[in-house]
């Protein structure tokens, strides 16, 4: 993902497990000789920790070693272990297992212990650093769409500085933060847990990670669910342009939704009227940020964040309505939470892709073309990833997903998901031969287990319990019945 749900150089990580009432087993069921001890600061209470050494460079397996951080819930004597990744790239996984475990149907939870982890370079797994970048991106920021060449050059220089700081501060770890290495780390986790096969649930970027693992280690891949699916056939650079048009379409849905509630928000009775109100607000904030805090770029960040789930729409539009009425408090708070900040881990994994043009003129031309169809998001998305144009670490060859036969995999996808558009799931379905694709009629990102949908949930539960894939199908958002689909 170029836009992600959680925006965010050393040599040690920690393997973390929820013990006691959360993760338990008889001593005879312990999967390895891991020694438990105290956890890193900030780890949730009632968690115990142990260390797992893995190679920094898998081409030199006996060379420098680092460690991984994993968290878990359930019983170590469970028949199945489910490993979860929340996406990003760059999102911390610690704690995700608690959310997943608590939402699994009871009969599924009885069969599973659930684990998550901070991938190498992330969070408790010794994060890669780009140094202090706060002064490089002051707020309120200049508009994402440059008014002219000087403004564009200023942002281009900012991207160069970020890339340079990342290279300087993360030089030991940075070359080894790749999806392939993260997948190989997953297999070391599997081995440490004493399992011949590991089951897996991946969201967003986690679908790319899971599909990479299945391609590299098909005989060790158990039941795998990939939700909100990344396109495996294009580069990360190309992905951002897929996102732009999908984000714009999702914003149009927001404007129509708001128009239907004009009695609440008073922003217009038609989608076009609401859109005009939104663009008027952008112009005003570009000229004068609200309370000196929220300018047009911060508003654009807030809109991009709200495209992940329609659960965010009421608070967003209420903040806008209140601002128009003279109270900017809600707008400032929401924009402050959503505004862009440099995420070293996300950049490290994204910029490892070989597909980034190193000629800014190409970026400019492609972004200007995309902006004609997606004016609210094209420049924003390009500037988020612009350091990749100047990345100083050579790109790494990527595993061609589906280049080896894989076990049966279940793909879940929202029809109007903007962060990972439907076309990506359809292409993943084709390259992962034997997979099944369920498309729900909504647009929320990473919806599985995060919002009820009996049509999807029941079929996924049956798969987790039996390994039997459902037929390809479509489900209404929150619907009860699936309809046949050609995938």
N, C-alpha and C positions, 0 to 999 in steps of 0.2 A: 504494500500500500504506500502511496505517496502521501495522501492525507490519512491520518490514522486516528484511532479512538483514544489513544493515550500518547500525547506528544512528550517526549522527554529528550591509568594503565597499570593494570596490575596483573598479578599472576595467580591469585587464589580465589576460589569460590567455595561454597559449602553445600553439602547435601542435607536437606532439611526434611524432617518427617513430623507430622502431627501424631504424637504418641498418647499414652494414657487412654482416656475415653474416646479419643478421636481416631487414632491409628493403633491397633493392638493386635497381638498374636501371641500364642505360646512361644516360649523360647525356642522350641524345636522347629518352629515355622520361620524363624529369622532367615532371610534369603541370602545373607552373606555375613562376613565378619566385620562389617562396618561398626565402628565404635561411636556410641552416642555421647553427646556432650551439650554444652550450652550453645544457644543460637546467636547469630549476629544481632546487634541492636536493631530494633524496629521490627523484628520478626513477631508475628502474632503470638499471643500467650498460649501456653500449653503446647509448645512446639519443642521438639528435641532435634539435635543436629548431628550430622556426621560428614566426613569428607570423602569425596570420590575423585581420584586423580585421573585426568585424561590428557592426551597430548595437546600441547599448544598447536603443533603442526603435525597432522596425521601422516605426512610424508616422512616424518622422523618420529616414529612412535616411541622410540626410547629416548628421545630428546627431552626438552623442557616440558614439564607437566604443569597443568592448571587444574582447577577443581570446579565442580558444578553445584548449583543450588536448586533443590527440589522440595516441594511440600506435598503432603498427602493426607487423605482422610479415608477411613474405613478400616478394614481388618487385613492384616498381612496374610491371613489364611484364606482370603477370598479367592474364588476360582479365576477371576479376571482382574487385571490391573489396567485402568484407563488413564493414559497420559494426555494432558490437556495443554494446548497452547492458545493464548488469547489473541495473538496476531501482532500487529505493528507494521513492520518489524520494529523491535525495540521496546515492546510492552513487557513489563514484568508479569510473570505468571504466578508468583507466590500469592496464595489466597484464592486463585481461580478455582482450585479444586473444591474449596468449600462451597462456592456458589453452585458449581455443577452438581456436587454430591447432594446438596440440599434440594435440588430441583429434579433429580432423577426419580422416576416412579419407584415405589417401595420395592417391587419385585426385582427391579434392575439394581437398585442400591444394595440389596441383599447379596448380589452376585459380584459386586465390584468394590475394589478400593480405587480411589481416584487420586491422581498425582498431577502436579504441575511443576514448573521450573522456570527460573530465570535463565534464558539462553546465555551463552558465553558473551561477556562484555556488557551485560545488562543487570541493573539493580544490585541485588545481593551477590550476584555472580561477577564481582569485581568489574564495575562499569568502565567502559572506555571513556576517555575524557577528551573534550575539545578545549579545555581550559575555560577561562572566564569569557563567555560570549555575551554577557548581559549588556555591556557597553557597545557592542556591535549592532544591537537591535533595540534601540530605545523606543519607548512608547509615549505618546501616540506616534505611530510610524507613518511614513509617507505612503501615498496611495500605491497599491500593487500595480495598477496600470500606469506606466510612466507617462507623464505629461509631455515629455520630450527627451532628447538624448542625454542631457546632463543628469536628469533623475534616473534614467535607466543605467547610466554608467555608475552612479552612486550605489545602486543595488547590486550591480555586477561586481563592483569592488568589494562590497560586503560579502558576497558569496565567495570571492577569492580569499578573503581574510579568514572566513570560517573554515574553508578547506585547508588553508595553511596551518591554522591552529590545531585542527584535528590531526593533521599529519605529524605535527611536532609533539603533541601531547599523547597521542595514541600509537606511536610508531612501532612499539613491540607487539601490541595486541591487534592493531587495526588490520594487518594483512590476513589475519586468520578468522575474521568475523564474516563468515560466509554461510549461506544456507546449507551447503554440503557439509561443512564442519558441524553446524548445529544438528543436522540429521545424524551424523556419526556420533555426536555426543548423546543423542537420544538412544542410540544402540548401546552405548556404555551404561546408560541408566537402566536399560532393560536387563543387561547382564548383571548389574549390581542388585537389581530386584529379584534375580534368580528366575526369570521367566524366559521360556523359549520363544514366546510371542508376546508382543505388547499391543493392546488395543489403544486407539488414539482418537481424540476429538480436537480438531483444529478450526479456528475461526480466522477468516480474512487471510492475512499473510500466513497464518498457521496452516492454511490449506496447501500453500506452496511447500511449506516445510514438511507436512505430512506426506504429500505426493512424492516429494524428493526421497523421503525415508522409504516409502513403499517401493520406489524404483531401485534404490540401492540395496534394500534388505527385504525383498519380497517374502522370503521364507520365515522371517521373524515378524512379519506384519500380521496382526490379528484383525479384528473388526475395526474399521476406520470410518469415521464420519467427518466430512469436510463441509463446513457451513460458510456461506458467503465467499464464493470461490474465485481465486485469482486466475487470470488467463495465463495458461502455461505456454502459449505459442507466440507471445510478443515480449519485447523488452520492457523493463520498468519505465523507461522513457516513453515508450508508446502507450503504456498503461495509463499514464497521467492524462493523455488526450482522450482516451476512452472515458475516463472519469469526468472530464470537463462537461461533455454533452449530457451525461447521465445526471450529474449534479444540477445542471441547469434545468433539466426536465423535472427533477425532484423539487427544485425551488418553485417551478410553475405550479406543482401540486400544492405546495405550501400556500401560495398566493390564492389559489382557488379555495382551499380549505378556509383561509382567513376571510375571504369574501362571503362565505356561507355563514360566518359568525360576525357580521358587521355590527350587530347590536351589542356585541361584547367589546370589539377592538376598534370600531369606527375608523377603519383604514380603507374602506371602499366596498361597494356591493358587487363588484365583478373582479375577476382575477387581474384584468388589465389595470383596473383602478388601484388595486392593492399594490401591484408592481410599480405603478407610477408613484405611489406614496413611498414605497421602499427606495426607489431611485432618488426621490426628492430628499429623503433622509440621508442617503449617501452623499449627495452634493453638499448638504448643510454641514455634515460632520467633516467632510474634506476641507471645508472652509473654516470651520470652528469646532474642534473636538468638544464633546460634552464634558463640562467641568475640567477641561484640559486633560482628560483621561482616555476617552473613547473617540477615536477618529474613524475615518472610513475603512482603514485596513483592519482595525479591531472589530468593526461591525461585520466586515467580510469574513473574518475568522469565525465570528459567532454564527453566521449563517452556514458556513461550511460544516461546523460542528453539529448544527441542528439537522443537517441532512442525513445523519446516521440513524435517527429514529424520530417518528412523529410524536412520541411521548414528550419531546422537547419543544414542540411547537407552541403549546399554550403559554408557557413561561416566556418564550422568546417574544411572541406577539404582545403579551401583556407588558413586557418591558418596553417595547417600542411604543405602545399606546400611552404608557405612563410618561415616557420621555416627551412625547408630543403634547402631553398635558402639563409639562413643566417639572416633572420629577424624574431625574436621570439615574436615581440610585440603583434600580434594578438593572438597567442597561449597563451601567458601569461595572457592577458586580459580575454579571453574566459574561460580559466581554473580557473582563480581567481573567476569568477562569478559562476562557477559550482561546485567548490570544496566542499567537505563534511564539514559540521559543525554540532555540536550536536543540535538536535531539540527536546527540552523538551516536547512539545505538542505531536509530533509524537510518541515519545517513550512512553509517558503516555498512549495514547490510544492503541498503539500496544501491549505494555507489559501487559496490563490488560487481554489479552487473556491467557487462561489457558494452551495453547498448547506448550509453550516454554520449551524444556528440560533444566533441571538445572544441567546437567552433561556435561561439556565441551567436553568430549570424544565423545559424541553423535554428537555434532556440528561438530567436526573435521572430523569424519568419513563421515557424510552426505555431508559436504562441499567438501571434497576431491573427493567423488564419483561424485558430481555435476560438479566439475571442469573438469572432464574428457570430458564432453560434452559441457561445457560452461566455457572455461578457462578465458575468459575476464571478467566474472561477478560473478562467484560463491563466491570467497573469499570477493570481494567487498561487495556483498549483505549481507553476513553473518556478516561482521564486522559492517555494518551500524546498524544492529539490535542486536548485541552481548550484550549490556547492559541488554536486556531482560532475558538473561541466569542468571543474578545475581540480578534481580529486587527484591527489598525488600518489595514491596507492594503485598499482596496476590492477586492472580488472581480473577476476578469476573465472575460468571456464565453468559454466553451470551444467549440472546434470540435466540431461534431456528427459523430462518427465514422461513416463510411459514408454521409454525405450526398452524396458524389460517387462515381461508379463507380471501383473500385480494381482493380489487377491481381490475378491469382490469388495468394492468401496461404495459407500453411500454419499452422494452429493446433495446438499440442501442449498436452496437459493431463493432469495426474494426477487420477484419479477422486476420491481422498480428500484432495487438496491443501487444506490449511486456510487458508493465507495468501491464495490466490486460488481460491475455491471453484468447482466445476465449472459452476455456473449461469452464471458470468461468461463462460466459454469458449463455452457454448452460445448465449448472447446475442450475443457478438461474432461467432460463426459466422453468425448470422442477419442482422446488420447489414452485414457484409462479404460481400456477395453474390458468389458464385463461389469463396469460400474452402473449404478442406477442414479437417476436425477429426479428429485422432487422439487418442483417450483411452487412456492406459495405466492398468492396474489398481492402481497404487501410490498413495501419498500424499505423495511427496517433492516439494518445491518446486524449480522450476528444474532439473529432472533431465536435460534434453537435453544430451548430451556430458559431463555430470558423473557419470553412472553408466551402464554399458552396458545397452542395450536394443535388441537386433538388430532387433526388429519396428519400432521407431520409427526407429532410426538408419539402416537401409537405405533406408527410404522418404524420409527427409529428405535423405540423400545423393543419391538419384536426382533429387529436386526441385532441389537446388542445382546439379547437373550439367546438367539438361535443362530446368528450368522447368516440368516436367510434375507436376501435383499428384496425390497418391494419392487414392483414394476415401476418403470418411469411413470410419472404422473404430475398433475397439478393440484394444488390445494388453494381454496380461498384463504385470505388472511384471517387466521383464527377459525378456519372452517372445519367441518366435520368429515367431509367426503372427498376422496381423491378421484380425479378423472384421468383417463388414459391420455398419455402424451407421447409425442414422437421424440422428445428429448432434444 
